[in-house]
Amino acid sequence: MISRIASGVRTMPLSGQIGFGLVVFWLLAAVFGPVVAPYSVGAFVDDEVFAGLSASFPLGTDYLGRDVLSRVLWGARYTVFIALAAAMLAVFIGTSFALLASLRGGWTDELISRAMDTLISIPSKIFALVLVAAFGSSLGLLLVITAITYVPGNFRIARALAMNLVALDFVQVARARGEGPVHLATREILPNMIHPLLADMGLRFVFIVLLLSGLSFLGLGVQPPHADLGSLVRENLTGLTEGALAIIVPAIAIATLTVGANLLIDALQKGGRS
């Protein structure tokens, strides 16, 4: 498995290799970051706020004298894992509804499609803001909100793919020999949709990272003493005029994570087309 991944990475263009490296780096940071973080997430470790680089604090301190490196490593876990889980959930729900709509057709397709059109017409940030303001911010609610927000977009793509496949001969033959809808969906249609769906999930991941960062910047994301990358930017805004690392580093982290994912997705799509 590892050798196949390494071989695939070597065949990518340079931009794809850079994207792969950035994505792997942040995945490793999310998994192992809290283990190697020098301090706990909320520990006040220095009397000086917005301190610069030093041996004790490689990325300085924040507005309360907490270690920026530790905060970023902990924040990456929330950003990456919530976004990844929400993207997977959105793709699972959207694709399931798309397969149901394409196989049943008729009023089932019409009902699901109109429901998705209604949901997609609601601005994502307004939808998230209303629900967070109504029910309060929690990790579970953030996961549900971000997943539901991007279900309609995935549904549209998955439905278009499934509708094309349903009309093909091999699906019609399977239907004629009496195969049920579960077999048709999981054995005939879904395997031929995997690559486009993986690319779409990558895009959903990027969108959700930006949505989570936006919510956290407004104070409606992960709550103190914990933080994701977006809330690290918000809480250190007062250090912007000083060029403090406490605000620059998490902003760079968000940028490299999203740009890296985009570069990797683009490389995978080009590889799939070739």
C-alpha positions as CSV (number, residue, x, y, z in Angstrom):
1,M,0.0,0.0,0.0
2,I,2.7,2.5,1.0
3,S,4.8,1.5,-2.1
4,R,1.7,2.2,-4.3
5,I,1.2,5.6,-2.8
6,A,4.9,6.4,-3.1
7,S,4.8,5.4,-6.8
8,G,1.6,7.5,-7.4
9,V,3.2,10.5,-5.8
10,R,6.4,10.2,-7.9
11,T,4.2,10.3,-11.1
12,M,2.5,13.5,-10.0
13,P,3.5,16.9,-11.2
14,L,5.6,19.1,-8.8
15,S,2.5,21.0,-7.7
16,G,0.8,17.7,-6.8
17,Q,3.8,16.6,-4.8
18,I,3.9,19.9,-2.9
19,G,0.2,19.6,-2.2
20,F,0.6,16.0,-1.0
21,G,3.4,17.0,1.3
22,L,1.4,19.8,2.8
23,V,-1.7,17.7,3.3
24,V,0.4,14.9,4.9
25,F,2.2,17.4,7.1
26,W,-1.1,18.7,8.5
27,L,-2.6,15.3,8.9
28,L,0.4,14.2,10.9
29,A,0.2,17.5,12.9
30,A,-3.4,16.7,13.7
31,V,-2.7,13.2,14.8
32,F,0.5,13.6,16.7
33,G,0.6,17.4,17.4
34,P,-1.0,17.3,20.9
35,V,1.4,14.5,21.8
36,V,4.5,16.4,20.9
37,A,3.2,19.9,21.9
38,P,5.6,21.4,24.5
39,Y,2.7,22.6,26.7
40,S,-1.0,21.9,27.3
41,V,-3.5,23.8,25.2
42,G,-4.4,26.5,27.8
43,A,-1.2,26.7,29.9
44,F,0.0,30.3,30.7
45,V,3.8,29.8,30.2
46,D,5.2,33.3,30.0
47,D,4.7,36.8,31.5
48,E,5.4,38.5,28.1
49,V,2.6,38.6,25.6
50,F,3.3,38.4,21.8
51,A,6.9,37.4,22.5
52,G,9.1,36.6,19.5
53,L,11.1,33.5,18.7
54,S,13.1,32.0,21.5
55,A,14.5,28.6,22.5
56,S,11.7,28.1,25.0
57,F,8.9,29.3,22.6
58,P,9.9,28.5,18.9
59,L,6.9,30.4,17.6
60,G,6.6,33.0,20.4
61,T,3.6,33.5,22.7
62,D,0.1,34.7,22.2
63,Y,-2.0,37.6,23.8
64,L,-2.2,35.7,27.1
65,G,1.4,34.4,27.2
66,R,0.6,30.9,26.0
67,D,2.9,29.0,23.7
68,V,1.9,29.5,20.0
69,L,3.4,26.3,18.8
70,S,1.3,24.2,21.3
71,R,-1.8,26.2,20.4
72,V,-1.3,25.6,16.7
73,L,-0.7,21.9,17.1
74,W,-3.8,21.5,19.2
75,G,-5.8,23.8,16.8
76,A,-4.8,21.8,13.8
77,R,-6.4,18.7,15.3
78,Y,-9.8,20.4,15.6
79,T,-9.6,22.0,12.2
80,V,-8.5,18.9,10.3
81,F,-10.6,16.3,12.0
82,I,-13.8,18.2,12.1
83,A,-13.4,19.2,8.5
84,L,-12.5,15.7,7.4
85,A,-15.3,14.1,9.3
86,A,-17.8,16.6,8.0
87,A,-16.7,16.2,4.4
88,M,-17.0,12.4,4.7
89,L,-20.4,12.7,6.2
90,A,-21.6,15.2,3.6
91,V,-20.4,12.9,0.8
92,F,-22.0,9.8,2.4
93,I,-25.4,11.5,2.8
94,G,-25.4,13.3,-0.5
95,T,-24.3,10.2,-2.5
96,S,-26.8,8.0,-0.7
97,F,-29.7,10.4,-1.6
98,A,-28.3,10.6,-5.2
99,L,-28.2,6.9,-5.6
100,L,-31.8,6.6,-4.3
101,A,-33.0,9.4,-6.6
102,S,-31.3,7.9,-9.7
103,L,-32.6,4.4,-9.1
104,R,-36.1,5.2,-8.0
105,G,-36.7,8.2,-10.3
106,G,-40.2,9.7,-10.6
107,W,-41.6,11.5,-7.6
108,T,-38.7,10.3,-5.3
109,D,-36.2,12.0,-7.5
110,E,-38.3,15.1,-7.8
111,L,-38.9,15.3,-4.0
112,I,-35.2,14.8,-3.0
113,S,-34.0,17.2,-5.8
114,R,-36.4,20.0,-4.7
115,A,-35.4,19.5,-1.0
116,M,-31.7,19.8,-2.0
117,D,-32.5,22.9,-4.1
118,T,-34.2,24.5,-1.1
119,L,-31.3,23.7,1.2
120,I,-28.6,24.9,-1.3
121,S,-30.4,28.3,-1.7
122,I,-29.7,29.1,2.0
123,P,-26.3,30.9,2.3
124,S,-24.0,28.5,4.2
125,K,-22.6,31.1,6.6
126,I,-26.1,32.4,7.4
127,F,-27.4,28.9,8.0
128,A,-24.4,28.1,10.3
129,L,-24.7,31.3,12.2
130,V,-28.4,30.9,12.9
131,L,-28.0,27.3,14.2
132,V,-25.0,28.1,16.3
133,A,-26.7,31.2,17.7
134,A,-29.8,29.1,18.5
135,F,-28.3,26.0,20.0
136,G,-24.8,27.1,21.1
137,S,-21.5,26.0,19.9
138,S,-20.3,22.5,20.4
139,L,-18.1,20.1,18.4
140,G,-21.0,17.8,17.6
141,L,-23.2,20.7,16.3
142,L,-20.3,22.2,14.3
143,L,-19.9,18.7,12.6
144,V,-23.6,18.4,11.8
145,I,-23.9,22.0,10.5
146,T,-20.9,21.9,8.2
147,A,-21.9,18.4,6.9
148,I,-25.5,19.4,6.2
149,T,-24.3,22.7,4.5
150,Y,-22.4,20.8,1.9
151,V,-24.7,17.8,1.3
152,P,-26.7,19.5,-1.6
153,G,-23.5,20.3,-3.6
154,N,-22.4,16.7,-3.4
155,F,-25.9,15.5,-4.2
156,R,-25.9,17.4,-7.4
157,I,-22.6,16.0,-8.6
158,A,-23.4,12.5,-7.5
159,R,-26.9,12.5,-9.0
160,A,-25.5,13.7,-12.4
161,L,-22.9,10.9,-12.3
162,A,-25.5,8.2,-11.2
163,M,-28.1,9.3,-13.8
164,N,-25.5,8.8,-16.6
165,L,-24.5,5.4,-15.2
166,V,-28.1,4.1,-14.7
167,A,-28.8,4.5,-18.4
168,L,-25.8,2.4,-19.4
169,D,-26.1,-1.2,-20.7
170,F,-24.4,-3.0,-17.8
171,V,-26.8,-1.5,-15.3
172,Q,-29.8,-2.4,-17.4
173,V,-28.5,-5.9,-17.8
174,A,-28.2,-6.2,-14.0
175,R,-31.7,-4.9,-13.6
176,A,-33.0,-7.4,-16.2
177,R,-31.5,-10.3,-14.3
178,G,-33.4,-9.3,-11.2
179,E,-30.7,-7.5,-9.1
180,G,-32.1,-5.3,-6.3
181,P,-31.5,-1.6,-5.8
182,V,-28.8,-2.2,-3.1
183,H,-26.8,-4.4,-5.5
184,L,-27.2,-1.9,-8.3
185,A,-26.1,1.0,-6.1
186,T,-23.1,-0.7,-4.4
187,R,-21.9,-3.0,-7.1
188,E,-22.7,-1.5,-10.4
189,I,-23.0,2.3,-10.0
190,L,-21.0,3.4,-7.0
191,P,-17.6,1.8,-8.0
192,N,-17.7,3.8,-11.2
193,M,-18.2,7.1,-9.3
194,I,-15.4,6.7,-6.8
195,H,-12.8,8.9,-8.4
196,P,-15.1,12.0,-9.0
197,L,-16.5,11.6,-5.5
198,L,-13.1,11.5,-3.9
199,A,-12.2,14.7,-5.8
200,D,-15.5,16.3,-4.6
201,M,-14.8,15.2,-1.0
202,G,-11.5,17.0,-1.2
203,L,-13.2,20.2,-2.4
204,R,-15.8,19.8,0.4
205,F,-12.9,19.5,2.9
206,V,-11.4,22.8,1.7
207,F,-14.8,24.6,1.8
208,I,-15.5,23.2,5.4
209,V,-12.0,24.3,6.6
210,L,-12.8,27.9,5.4
211,L,-16.3,27.8,6.9
212,L,-15.1,26.5,10.2
213,S,-12.3,29.2,10.2
214,G,-14.9,31.9,9.4
215,L,-17.2,30.7,12.2
216,S,-14.3,30.6,14.7
217,F,-13.2,34.1,13.6
218,L,-16.7,35.3,14.5
219,G,-16.5,33.5,17.9
220,L,-19.0,30.8,17.1
221,G,-16.6,27.9,16.5
222,V,-14.5,25.9,18.9
223,Q,-14.7,27.5,22.3
224,P,-11.9,28.4,24.8
225,P,-9.7,27.1,26.2
226,H,-9.6,24.9,23.1
227,A,-9.2,26.5,19.7
228,D,-9.0,25.7,16.0
229,L,-6.9,27.6,13.5
230,G,-9.6,30.2,12.8
231,S,-10.1,31.1,16.5
232,L,-6.3,31.4,16.9
233,V,-6.4,34.2,14.3
234,R,-9.4,35.9,16.0
235,E,-8.1,35.9,19.5
236,N,-4.7,37.4,18.5
237,L,-6.0,40.2,16.3
238,T,-4.6,42.8,18.7
239,G,-1.1,41.6,17.7
240,L,-1.7,42.3,14.0
241,T,-0.1,45.8,14.2
242,E,3.0,44.3,15.8
243,G,3.3,41.5,13.2
244,A,3.0,38.9,16.0
245,L,3.7,35.3,15.1
246,A,0.6,34.4,17.2
247,I,-1.6,35.7,14.4
248,I,0.7,35.1,11.4
249,V,1.4,31.4,12.0
250,P,-2.3,30.2,12.2
251,A,-3.2,32.3,9.2
252,I,-0.3,30.6,7.3
253,A,-1.5,27.2,8.6
254,I,-5.0,27.7,7.2
255,A,-3.5,28.9,3.8
256,T,-1.1,26.0,3.5
257,L,-3.7,23.4,4.4
258,T,-6.3,24.7,1.9
259,V,-3.8,25.4,-0.9
260,G,-2.1,22.0,-0.4
261,A,-5.5,20.2,-0.6
262,N,-6.3,22.1,-3.8
263,L,-3.0,21.3,-5.4
264,L,-3.4,17.6,-4.5
265,I,-7.0,17.5,-5.8
266,D,-6.0,19.1,-9.0
267,A,-3.1,16.7,-9.5
268,L,-5.4,13.7,-8.8
269,Q,-8.0,15.0,-11.3
270,K,-5.4,15.4,-14.0
271,G,-4.1,11.9,-13.3
272,G,-7.6,10.5,-13.5
273,R,-8.3,12.2,-16.8
274,S,-5.0,11.0,-18.3
